[in-house]
């Protein structure tokens, strides 16, 4: 059947027309979202990548910005890019790896109605609703003032603040980000787990499944789509993740701590008109890298993920 | 159910607390909330007077200076009609913390007509078409205020070059001035138990430090006796002798903000530019002229050899083509040597390499002497610190804790002139660097009476009386040429800043050259210190000398050599090739 014949069939059948309308309405929302919030917002940014600012206005320069940016990244005389990429990937592995594992553990704990489950649910989500600046101040005070003072007073041990001490700075920043990422993940995963039917769980328990087997063979397969979504979003967000460095240090974080997201954000905040094309080019190049990575990973996870059948 | 309800209530309470804790008191408007406004300004908008909305960056300089000026302006125009049906004017302050870039992005829809803020890139403002040309108030002599100079006439040549366009238009006026430097506590220095001044007699039996207040002091960095800097360290060597002497006397030499190392880096940049002098310093922003202090090599004992174009002392011509050579300026080398010598645990107060905020550093500094604990001799800060510290209520708190004699009015602080890197430079003029790039401007789409009123108000703020009043309230200079002779109520600290300013060349770290105007943030003095150091584990980037030297054991020389690696010829060519000029 040719495409035109298929379309004709669809339009002639009332039920098919209804199905088509339903499909169109469902798909319209995400398409509109992409059109408005990606292309609409970024179209100027995409065009800027091919322009330069001179004499008070922007002019087309073809791929000059790409050449300049790629030369900057690959020669990297300041070593900033190398550190930024390294930190970005390490941060993703650490924060996603540890963060997701702990989020799964706590979500399962809540799902199994462990002691104080509601308390944990609220407390773990709390950082997500409190201003990040407040959380950064509290965290900084705790690790940089409280802990050294506590150790000095009760153990007569002098240490530097854990955030100030270069040996522990990065570890503290990872720790903070793991803690901050926790709440949303726990909320999403525990909500997904709550949809696992009681009868399935009871059946598994009657078959002698312990908690671990129940988690691995029953719960995880059923929440896997949610897990994949969270995981994929973290990949898509890879180059935007600035590890909350701007909340900790403003534009003044040490270069060796920076991530790609932080570097880009910091430059954008202080950029003058002539610097936007270069920043837009960096953004576009990073998008070109991240799109296939995200889509590929999603396909891969869908293929290898556990089945709930 | 009860538990669930309790959980929800706790969550809501915490959320509300978080929302309130995130609110900044700086957005408080005059009089809102039952004002106790000390200037008697109206607390609500008066419908019978013409209102002018003014946006003020409420940082270290606060808003009292603006309120004082508004009081006089409203009085001056109380019978004038700007708007039909209304007599008199009311100026309403909207305090904010919005910097120049974000202000410009949203300016067209703002209710404010006049703006004062920081980090204003004048060229972007000029290109934007969103701000008003101020030439009608900048060029005329302010004769209606009994003055013989125009606003333009109060600017330096460098300021005129930057702020006034080739066609005579002017879109931004320089606002306040901030110098980074070393603050010292005069009362502590003159305390009979300490006496931290150098004697005119280096062999006086007290390691060269005065033994009584009346002993004649050394000539200081200006090399002239009987001046404001007598007894203060003239060279880096003397500065570190002073630090050692302070330690002997149980005084911690220095404190600064640990959470924002840009404060310390800005100070090093100021030290570097002081060494270079105005002409060589400006090369970092104009890339046009001759550099006389470019280091070609550093000997084993720290002796420097300099680059030249062939003839001894001829220097090197700097253009946009070879701006990377400025990473070799001797001032940068010496400032890093200074940092290496200072960044020792025993010299610096707790928190300076930690997360101590700049305001906490100010508080710890002013409290250290009266508290009877370990006093702190010096504070590395901006010239606005005293006003900021006062606005934070720290002086009032000190009075409550230690007595009336520790009030702001009764204490004497001063800005220490930069010590010189070598004895040979003692006597050279001080070069100060203005560090905040603040500006004043008017929204471009003001019309009719609002435009007239906005221009009148801005012009009024640049009269000599307003400039002096600004200093009176903030303890800091406005970025204009004026004097404060005979002005009452100016603190010892503010006078010391003026004393130094009057004897100094001032570097305004900007220029109208395209290479600068297109990327001003890349050439900020703080960015002088982006380096790469390889200590065996590959290239590591550093932005702040303090962190690299104190935390990572990098030497001043390693840091200096890395500046040229980070700003290599190839990276410079790639970044700025389009600005190259044909020889």
Contacts between the chains, C-beta under 8 A, distances in Angstrom:
chain1	res1	chain2	res2	distance
A	52	B	578	7.6
A	53	B	518	6.7
A	54	B	514	8.0
A	56	B	126	7.9
A	56	B	127	4.0
A	57	B	127	8.0
A	68	B	574	5.9
A	68	B	575	7.3
A	71	B	574	4.8
A	72	B	571	7.2
A	72	B	574	6.0
A	72	B	575	7.0
A	75	B	570	6.2
A	75	B	571	6.3
A	75	B	574	7.1
A	77	B	532	7.1
A	77	B	565	6.5
A	77	B	566	5.7
A	77	B	567	7.3
A	77	B	568	4.7
A	77	B	570	7.0
A	77	B	571	3.9
A	78	B	530	5.8
A	78	B	532	6.1
A	78	B	541	5.3
A	78	B	566	4.5
A	78	B	571	7.5
A	79	B	532	5.0
A	79	B	538	7.9
A	79	B	539	4.1
A	79	B	540	6.5
A	79	B	541	4.3
A	79	B	566	7.8
A	80	B	541	4.9
A	82	B	539	7.6
A	83	B	540	7.7
A	83	B	541	6.0
A	118	B	3	6.4
A	118	B	4	6.9
A	118	B	7	5.4
A	119	B	7	7.4
A	122	B	7	5.2
A	122	B	10	6.9
A	122	B	11	5.5
A	126	B	11	7.3
A	126	B	14	6.3
A	129	B	11	7.5
A	129	B	14	7.7
A	129	B	15	5.3
A	129	B	18	7.0
A	130	B	14	6.8
A	130	B	15	7.2
A	130	B	18	4.0
A	131	B	18	5.3
A	131	B	19	7.5
A	131	B	21	7.1
A	131	B	22	4.2
A	133	B	22	6.4
A	134	B	18	5.5
A	134	B	21	5.3
A	134	B	22	6.2
A	140	B	355	5.6
A	144	B	354	6.1
A	144	B	355	4.5
A	145	B	355	7.6
A	160	B	353	8.0
A	160	B	354	6.7
A	161	B	354	4.7
A	161	B	355	5.8
A	163	B	355	6.1
A	164	B	258	6.8
A	164	B	353	6.4
A	164	B	354	4.0
A	164	B	355	5.7
A	166	B	547	7.3
A	166	B	551	4.2
A	166	B	552	6.7
A	249	B	259	7.8
A	250	B	260	7.3
A	252	B	260	5.8
A	252	B	261	6.5
A	252	B	262	4.8
A	252	B	543	7.6
A	252	B	544	7.6
A	253	B	543	8.0
A	254	B	542	6.7
A	254	B	543	5.7
A	254	B	544	6.3
A	254	B	547	5.5
A	255	B	530	7.0
A	255	B	541	3.8
A	255	B	542	6.2
A	255	B	543	4.7
A	256	B	540	5.7
A	256	B	541	5.7
A	256	B	542	7.0
A	269	B	101	7.5
A	270	B	101	7.4
A	270	B	119	7.7
A	270	B	521	3.8
A	271	B	101	7.7
A	271	B	519	7.9
A	271	B	521	6.8
A	272	B	101	8.0
A	272	B	121	5.1
A	272	B	123	7.4
A	272	B	124	5.2
A	272	B	517	7.6
A	272	B	518	6.3
A	272	B	519	5.9
A	272	B	520	5.7
A	272	B	521	6.8
A	273	B	124	5.3
A	273	B	127	6.5
A	273	B	518	7.7
A	274	B	517	7.8
A	274	B	518	3.4
A	274	B	519	6.0
A	275	B	518	7.3
A	275	B	519	5.4
A	275	B	521	7.7
A	275	B	522	7.9
